[in-house]
Amino acid sequence: MNNHVELVTNETSLDLVSLEPHALYRIMVLTHGKYGTSLPSSMLLINTTEMISNLNGSNKSQESVQAYILLLHAYNLEIYGAPSPPHALAIVAHSATWMQLTWQPPEYSHPHEKIAYRVYHKPMKAEKFNRIETKVAWLRMNNLKPSSQHILYVEAVGEKATSLPSETLVAWTDPALPAFVDPPTVHPADNIPEGGSMTILCLALGNPAPTISLYVGGHLVRQDTSRHMVTVIHNVTADMEHVSCYADNGYDAPKIQAAGITVASVGNEVELRCMVDSKPAPKTIFWRDHDGRIPVIQGGNYDISMRTNESRPTIYTMVLRIYKLQATDVGDYFCHAENPYGSATIPVSVRIRNTPALNHNVSECCSQMNVSSACRSACSYYVDIDAIADRPECITEFDKLMKCAADGSDHRTCCADGNVPRKCLNWCRGEPVRSKEICSLQYARTIVGCFESNRDRLPGPPENIAVSVVSDSEVIIKWDPPTKNPNVVDGYRIFYHEAAIMGNDAVVASANSEPNDSLLSNATSMQMGSNVTLSANGGGAGVGSSNEVRRIDVKETSVNIDGLKRDVLYELVVKAGNTYGASVLTQPIKFTLGDHHVTSATTSYSHVGTVSGIVASILAIMLAAAAVIFYKRHRTSSKASSGVAFENPTYTRGLEQVQPQ
């Protein structure tokens, strides 16, 4: 019953009698004077239900309630008045990750009483409320999840008591939308004088509001969290030709990175990993067949898990562990991740390590290299130095033996650590040396030891290099990973330079140089150019031009090269590498962009080091050219500078390490 009772007294205290049990009494006091009535005091709340629950025994009648009140008075225990509850709760603004709550102050409270507020909120499925205190009648709650339902209520905290809870409010956060940005708008649209000003407008969509970044000439100029950003650029310079806007709010379809190919032996434990960048947390699965969407099932020989990154909460690692690799497990797997904003899939592969018997490989290589039968005993395991130690006639065969043992890798870093001198370093990559006697007697064992220790560390050279001409100034270079140890490749290094200028009536070499031993080094150290100009009528003259060798480091198996010139013959080689060293260089390819023509666009490398009759013919032509050039050089008494080599022969540690940027 809501009975309104008024009691009048001239005193500052009043005894309330005959209170009903199981009732809530709200008591306020007003002062009445000659000219009117004051505002109400704070509200005193008396809940007789709580009083009855504090009584012992079964006697919980009206008289017992009165006795309990007298007991409180006897012990000077007081119940203070509290403000009335806040009311009229409302959400006045909201987004995907925050909402702003407002309310009206208590209707009844002492005018001079300081009141604070206690806001309680929690997601619908959470067990405990979060409590936030504030002194103003509004609050913005941050770090909420998109599309989540929340329960809220407020209490008023007076100086001596707390009000009853307000009404309860249920509210939703907005769904998140990935960021989208329009192309920048520049005013004026054209004819911006150097030294003048321009206004750039960046418009972006997304919820929550994205962070917009403005880049001018490749440099970050301004960054702001907004859906539109206007920036005025003063003192415009000629290098400000590129203007771009970038927007990000942290919500997007998942992005996946994976190692690519994992090589292992049958019976080994294999772990496939994919790194997922996603907000919110993605749903992940490993597929065995992408088109058929055949999943990898947890259990048995497979263990599937997903790990979180404590320092970067949006990074997740998908892990598929194959406890014991079998032949049926070899092939492609697919990491798939999806969230409300999209999905991504990337392949990872398992391959069986193809490690044939070493004595078979080396023996076959020795046979193909025409190692004499008296020295074939050294081909049993890498290069067995002891087997030919008492055969001086085998010293001349060491160039061939070292080429077979190097197996397409460049071991010079290891050799330098073992104090192998510069004059013997070429053996460490399978190339001939001049001081065969000294190198074989003093350093052959050290070099062979490097071959053995780097057997599973160093990759072989890339294979099947191909050039695709995109335009008159751009090409795409593609290649396959090496056959030898493709799983250890950290990156690839590409060298290219202008080999010759293609004219209407002549081909002009790019540098004046005389051939030397590096010309015969089978693309590991390449001599670029010649001092001969071939023309249609057979005449020739030495012409010099730029001999700069350019280098590009990449992690992928393709690269775009832009800024090339028409009617220029380019020469290019590639090698694979990691922190331990690198492979030898591939055979060079030559291409020109004049008529979108590629003169030689594919290469391959046999890791057993075969030599064909074609290579022998090329070497013979090179030697003949060297003789002609040597004759002309002495005849004209000119000193020609040495050509450009793809390898710097500096004797330093880590010379051939590849560090992709």
JOKANOR-V518846 format. One record per helix or strand of 2 or more residues. SS is the DSSP state (helix for helix, strand for strand). FROM is the first residue (numbers start at 1). TO is the last residue. If there is no record, write none. Layout:
# JOKANOR-V518846
SS,FROM,TO ; SS,FROM,TO
This chain:
# JOKANOR-V518846
strand,24,27 ; strand,32,33 ; strand,36,37 ; strand,43,47 ; helix,48,53 ; helix,62,74 ; strand,87,94 ; strand,99,104 ; strand,116,123 ; strand,130,134 ; strand,138,141 ; strand,149,157 ; strand,169,172 ; strand,177,181 ; strand,185,187 ; strand,198,207 ; strand,211,216 ; strand,219,225 ; strand,228,233 ; strand,243,248 ; strand,252,258 ; strand,261,264 ; strand,270,279 ; strand,283,289 ; strand,294,295 ; strand,302,308 ; strand,315,322 ; helix,327,329 ; strand,331,339 ; strand,342,352 ; helix,358,368 ; helix,373,379 ; helix,385,388 ; helix,392,406 ; strand,409,410 ; helix,412,417 ; helix,422,429 ; helix,436,442 ; helix,444,453 ; strand,463,471 ; strand,474,480 ; helix,486,488 ; strand,491,502 ; strand,506,509 ; helix,517,520 ; strand,534,535 ; strand,550,554 ; strand,558,562 ; strand,568,578 ; strand,581,583 ; strand,589,592 ; strand,597,600 ; helix,613,636
